[in-house]
Amino acid sequence: MRRLLFLVLVVTGCVSARVATLTPIQHPNDGQLSCEQIEREYKVNTEVAGAKIIKNENADTRDFWLGVFVWPGLMDLQNADGNEGNALLDRNISLRELAKSKTCAGFESWPAQPKRYT
């Protein structure tokens, strides 16, 4: 009976982690984007990616301490926010190349990318 109770606690005590929804690097309609649309998407991606990466780094610290002191099953090892942030940064590389190919003015002054989640 104790083994069964222990097994139930182990199985139910694990976190169901959110799976990342990754942004594709290229979209079918990329060639139709104007320079203003490319710049807007780039800037939004940069802001969102930075926030997701910071959120995931903070969650990593929390997850570590939860795993050490409470229960290892509470750790979220999917890193969904960090992976989504990295996908947005990859998308930005593609957008920057697209802006170059369309000779968009001022793309050199677009904001720098945050450090990737590792």
DAZITA-V867695 format. One record per residue. RES is the residue in three letters. SS is DSSP state (helix for helix, strand for strand, loop for the rest). PSI is psi in degrees with one decimal (NA if undefined). NEAR is the number of other ideal C-beta (glycine too) atoms within 12 Angstrom. Layout:
# DAZITA-V867695
[[RES | SS | PSI | NEAR] [RES | SS | PSI | NEAR]]
This chain:
# DAZITA-V867695
[[MET | loop | -40.9 | 7] [ARG | helix | -40.2 | 8] [ARG | helix | -41.1 | 9] [LEU | helix | -43.6 | 10] [LEU | helix | -42.9 | 12] [PHE | helix | -44.0 | 12] [LEU | helix | -42.0 | 13] [VAL | helix | -43.8 | 13] [LEU | helix | -40.3 | 14] [VAL | helix | -47.2 | 14] [VAL | helix | -44.1 | 13] [THR | helix | -15.9 | 14] [GLY | loop | 1.6 | 19] [CYS | loop | 145.1 | 19] [VAL | loop | 139.1 | 22] [SER | loop | 102.5 | 14] [ALA | loop | 146.6 | 19] [ARG | loop | 135.6 | 19] [VAL | loop | 137.2 | 14] [ALA | loop | 141.7 | 22] [THR | loop | 100.7 | 15] [LEU | loop | 137.3 | 21] [THR | loop | 129.8 | 26] [PRO | loop | 148.7 | 15] [ILE | loop | -41.7 | 20] [GLN | loop | 144.8 | 18] [HIS | loop | 152.7 | 17] [PRO | loop | -30.9 | 8] [ASN | loop | 14.9 | 13] [ASP | helix | -39.0 | 22] [GLY | helix | -19.9 | 14] [GLN | helix | -4.3 | 12] [LEU | loop | 141.4 | 23] [SER | loop | 166.6 | 16] [CYS | helix | -37.3 | 23] [GLU | helix | -40.0 | 16] [GLN | helix | -39.5 | 21] [ILE | helix | -46.4 | 34] [GLU | helix | -43.8 | 27] [ARG | helix | -46.3 | 18] [GLU | helix | -40.9 | 29] [TYR | helix | -47.5 | 34] [LYS | helix | -40.5 | 26] [VAL | helix | -44.8 | 21] [ASN | helix | -41.5 | 34] [THR | helix | -45.6 | 28] [GLU | helix | -46.8 | 22] [VAL | helix | -42.9 | 26] [ALA | helix | -43.9 | 37] [GLY | helix | -44.3 | 29] [ALA | helix | -41.7 | 21] [LYS | helix | -40.7 | 33] [ILE | helix | -43.1 | 32] [ILE | helix | -43.7 | 20] [LYS | helix | -42.4 | 24] [ASN | helix | -37.8 | 32] [GLU | helix | -39.6 | 23] [ASN | helix | -38.7 | 18] [ALA | helix | -33.3 | 28] [ASP | helix | -42.8 | 24] [THR | helix | -45.6 | 16] [ARG | helix | -45.6 | 19] [ASP | helix | -38.4 | 27] [PHE | helix | -49.8 | 18] [TRP | helix | -34.6 | 16] [LEU | helix | -42.5 | 21] [GLY | helix | -36.2 | 21] [VAL | helix | -47.1 | 13] [PHE | helix | -20.7 | 12] [VAL | loop | -72.4 | 15] [TRP | loop | 124.6 | 17] [PRO | helix | -25.9 | 18] [GLY | helix | -11.5 | 19] [LEU | helix | -6.3 | 22] [MET | loop | 134.6 | 24] [ASP | loop | 106.5 | 29] [LEU | loop | 6.5 | 24] [GLN | loop | -30.8 | 20] [ASN | loop | 45.5 | 28] [ALA | helix | -47.7 | 26] [ASP | helix | -41.8 | 32] [GLY | helix | -42.5 | 34] [ASN | helix | -38.1 | 28] [GLU | helix | -40.0 | 30] [GLY | helix | -44.2 | 36] [ASN | helix | -37.2 | 31] [ALA | helix | -38.3 | 29] [LEU | helix | -37.6 | 37] [LEU | helix | -38.1 | 34] [ASP | helix | -41.0 | 24] [ARG | helix | -39.6 | 30] [ASN | helix | -33.5 | 36] [ILE | helix | -43.4 | 24] [SER | helix | -41.4 | 26] [LEU | helix | -37.9 | 36] [ARG | helix | -42.3 | 32] [GLU | helix | -38.1 | 19] [LEU | helix | -41.9 | 29] [ALA | helix | -39.5 | 30] [LYS | helix | -45.7 | 18] [SER | helix | -27.8 | 16] [LYS | loop | 3.7 | 21] [THR | loop | 48.6 | 12] [CYS | loop | 135.2 | 24] [ALA | loop | 138.0 | 14] [GLY | loop | 7.3 | 17] [PHE | helix | -18.4 | 23] [GLU | helix | -24.8 | 13] [SER | helix | 6.5 | 13] [TRP | loop | 154.8 | 26] [PRO | loop | 147.9 | 20] [ALA | loop | 152.3 | 15] [GLN | loop | 143.7 | 26] [PRO | loop | 163.8 | 25] [LYS | loop | 137.0 | 16] [ARG | loop | 152.4 | 23] [TYR | loop | 130.0 | 30] [THR | loop | NA | 13]]
